[in-house]
Structures are given as C-alpha cells and as structure tokens.
Amino acid sequence: SVVPSDDVGDQTCTLLLCDKCDAYTAGQLVALEEHRATVKAWLREVNPFSPQSDPVQNERLDNIAKKLNDMKSVIANGGELEGGDEGREEEDNINASTMTMLRNYIHLDT
C-alpha cells in the first residue's frame, strides 16, 4: 500500500527510452548527466570546476597548461608536433587521450 505524505507533487522525473544501448547512446547519456550537473551547480552559484585547493589537481592542471604552451611555441616557431608521445606521456603525467585532445585543440587554434 502507498502511504500518503505531504511531499506529493512537484517532483521531477526524467524517463529516457533508447532503441539500443550501445557505446554512442551510453556516451550521450553520460554527456546529458554531466550537462545537468553543471547547470544545477550554475543555478546554485557553485563552480564545479574549481580545484578547491586540491594540490594533485592543481599540479595536473599546471602540467596540461605547460604542455599546451610548449606545443603552441613549437607551432609558432614553425615546428611540427610529434605524432606519438607514448614515452613522454608518463614523463609529463598526461595520458594519451588528453594529449590527443591537446593536439586537436592546437590545430583548431592555429
């Protein structure tokens, strides 16, 4: 049996129906949830991307910013970016997917 309560009504519900559950659909669902969380944070005036003085995250962000600036310098001086930095990823503490995104960003930015 259902117990009546004072909290009835005004409760949002999202129902998503998918024809198939493949990698693309799962990725779209993850992106939707990330967008939803970001909008909620914005509405509550919270910065979800603030490092909150986390030293590990600050170090990672600094490494990525340094790598991006180094890549921009190489391009500005007429050089070409290396295709695969498999050995350097661990040295720079930047994984392969992040390096791929940085390379794509550099080519869009120039």
BAKE-883266 format. One record per residue: residue in one letter; x, y, z of N, C-alpha, C in turn; residue number from 1. Coordinates in pm, whole numbers, plus 50000, padded with zeros to 5 digits. Layout:
res nu nv nw cau cav caw cu cv cw n
A X Y Z X Y Z X Y Z NUM
...
//
This chain:
res nu nv nw cau cav caw cu cv cw n
S 50083 49882 50000 50000 50000 50000 50088 50125 50000 1
V 50032 50231 49948 50103 50358 49939 50062 50445 50056 2
V 50161 50496 50126 50135 50581 50242 50134 50725 50194 3
P 50025 50797 50214 50020 50937 50172 50120 51021 50252 4
S 50179 51119 50185 50271 51208 50255 50246 51351 50209 5
D 50311 51442 50276 50297 51583 50240 50386 51620 50121 6
D 50475 51531 50079 50570 51559 49973 50520 51517 49835 7
V 50389 51511 49817 50334 51465 49689 50332 51582 49591 8
G 50373 51554 49467 50369 51656 49362 50498 51734 49350 9
D 50511 51804 49242 50627 51888 49213 50759 51812 49223 10
Q 50758 51685 49187 50881 51607 49185 50911 51573 49040 11
T 51026 51619 48995 51061 51596 48855 51104 51452 48833 12
C 51077 51407 48715 51116 51271 48677 51157 51275 48530 13
T 51269 51213 48500 51316 51205 48362 51317 51059 48321 14
L 51245 51029 48217 51241 50892 48164 51295 50897 48022 15
L 51401 50824 48000 51463 50819 47868 51447 50679 47812 16
L 51396 50670 47692 51382 50542 47624 51479 50539 47508 17
C 51556 50433 47499 51655 50419 47392 51624 50294 47312 18
D 51640 50304 47180 51620 50186 47095 51724 50080 47122 19
K 51848 50123 47145 51955 50028 47173 52052 50091 47271 20
C 52123 50008 47343 52221 50057 47440 52361 50022 47389 21
D 52414 50110 47304 52549 50090 47252 52639 50199 47311 22
A 52764 50199 47269 52861 50294 47323 52820 50439 47296 23
Y 52766 50466 47177 52726 50602 47143 52613 50650 47235 24
T 52513 50566 47253 52399 50603 47339 52444 50622 47483 25
A 52530 50533 47531 52581 50546 47668 52658 50677 47684 26
G 52738 50712 47583 52812 50838 47588 52720 50959 47590 27
Q 52612 50952 47513 52515 51061 47512 52448 51076 47649 28
L 52419 50964 47713 52357 50968 47847 52453 51028 47949 29
V 52580 50992 47941 52680 51049 48032 52692 51199 48008 30
A 52697 51241 47881 52707 51383 47850 52585 51460 47902 31
L 52467 51399 47888 52345 51462 47938 52352 51482 48089 32
E 52398 51381 48161 52407 51391 48306 52512 51494 48348 33
E 52625 51499 48277 52727 51599 48308 52673 51740 48286 34
H 52599 51759 48177 52539 51890 48149 52439 51926 48259 35
R 52359 51829 48296 52259 51852 48400 52325 51892 48533 36
A 52433 51824 48570 52503 51856 48695 52566 51995 48688 37
T 52620 52030 48571 52681 52162 48555 52577 52273 48565 38
V 52462 52253 48504 52355 52353 48510 52305 52368 48654 39
K 52288 52256 48724 52246 52264 48865 52346 52343 48948 40
A 52474 52317 48926 52577 52389 49000 52572 52538 48968 41
W 52552 52570 48839 52544 52711 48798 52425 52779 48865 42
L 52311 52710 48869 52191 52767 48931 52212 52792 49080 43
R 52294 52710 49143 52321 52725 49287 52445 52811 49312 44
E 52497 52871 49204 52613 52959 49211 52735 52888 49271 45
V 52756 52765 49227 52871 52686 49268 52957 52662 49144 46
N 53087 52677 49157 53176 52650 49046 53221 52504 49053 47
P 53166 52416 48967 53202 52274 48975 53343 52246 48926 48
F 53406 52344 48862 53539 52323 48806 53649 52385 48891 49
S 53613 52438 49006 53712 52499 49094 53795 52390 49160 50
P 53928 52401 49153 54013 52298 49213 54000 52290 49365 51
Q 53947 52392 49430 53928 52391 49575 54059 52359 49648 52
S 54166 52415 49599 54300 52398 49657 54340 52252 49672 53
D 54305 52170 49574 54348 52031 49570 54485 52029 49503 54
P 54592 51998 49576 54726 52008 49519 54750 51913 49401 55
V 54692 51794 49404 54710 51700 49294 54643 51753 49167 56
Q 54520 51803 49182 54450 51857 49065 54521 51983 49013 57
N 54568 52067 49104 54641 52187 49061 54767 52150 48984 58
E 54837 52047 49028 54958 52003 48958 54924 51951 48819 59
R 54817 51874 48808 54774 51822 48677 54735 51936 48584 60
L 54660 52033 48636 54621 52147 48553 54743 52226 48508 61
D 54840 52244 48597 54962 52315 48562 55040 52239 48454 62
N 55047 52105 48465 55116 52024 48364 55050 52037 48227 63
I 54917 52033 48226 54845 52044 48099 54864 52183 48039 64
A 54856 52287 48121 54876 52423 48071 55018 52441 48017 65
K 55116 52387 48087 55255 52396 48041 55272 52322 47909 66
K 55216 52201 47899 55228 52124 47775 55161 52198 47659 67
L 55044 52256 47684 54974 52330 47579 55058 52450 47533 68
N 55117 52522 47626 55202 52636 47590 55326 52590 47514 69
D 55385 52477 47556 55501 52424 47484 55463 52387 47341 70
M 55347 52326 47324 55302 52287 47190 55276 52411 47104 71
K 55217 52516 47164 55194 52640 47091 55326 52703 47047 72
S 55429 52696 47133 55560 52751 47098 55622 52676 46980 73
V 55608 52544 46980 55662 52464 46870 55596 52505 46739 74
I 55464 52519 46739 55390 52559 46618 55430 52701 46576 75
A 55439 52793 46673 55472 52932 46643 55611 52945 46581 76
N 55703 52856 46618 55839 52860 46565 55854 52779 46437 77
G 55740 52738 46379 55744 52668 46251 55769 52519 46262 78
G 55771 52466 46382 55795 52323 46401 55667 52243 46386 79
E 55682 52112 46390 55566 52024 46383 55558 51943 46511 80
L 55435 51913 46550 55415 51831 46669 55444 51686 46636 81
E 55502 51617 46732 55530 51475 46713 55399 51399 46714 82
G 55394 51295 46632 55271 51216 46622 55238 51138 46746 83
G 55331 51068 46801 55305 50985 46919 55405 51014 47027 84
D 55357 51046 47143 55443 51074 47258 55425 50966 47362 85
E 55423 50839 47320 55393 50731 47414 55487 50733 47535 86
G 55616 50757 47511 55710 50758 47622 55700 50882 47706 87
R 55661 50994 47645 55659 51121 47717 55533 51141 47800 88
E 55427 51066 47770 55303 51086 47844 55323 51062 47993 89
E 55396 50956 48027 55421 50928 48168 55513 51034 48227 90
E 55612 51077 48147 55705 51180 48193 55631 51310 48223 91
D 55537 51348 48135 55460 51470 48154 55340 51449 48245 92
N 55312 51324 48281 55196 51289 48363 55066 51329 48293 93
I 55064 51315 48160 54946 51345 48079 54915 51220 47998 94
N 54792 51170 48008 54760 51046 47937 54734 51069 47789 95
A 54723 50959 47715 54713 50965 47569 54588 51038 47522 96
S 54476 51019 47588 54353 51086 47543 54363 51238 47561 97
T 54426 51282 47669 54444 51425 47690 54540 51483 47586 98
M 54647 51407 47554 54740 51453 47451 54670 51466 47316 99
T 54583 51371 47284 54509 51377 47158 54421 51501 47154 100
M 54353 51530 47265 54268 51650 47270 54353 51776 47256 101
L 54469 51779 47320 54556 51897 47309 54603 51916 47165 102
R 54642 51808 47097 54686 51819 46958 54571 51872 46870 103
N 54451 51818 46891 54336 51866 46812 54307 52013 46842 104
Y 54317 52052 46968 54292 52191 47005 54396 52283 46940 105
I 54521 52241 46942 54627 52322 46882 54600 52345 46734 106
H 54558 52240 46662 54532 52253 46519 54410 52341 46492 107
L 54313 52340 46582 54196 52428 46566 54232 52573 46598 108
D 54324 52590 46693 54360 52722 46742 54451 52796 46645 109
T 54524 52723 46558 54619 52789 46469 54558 52822 46336 110
//
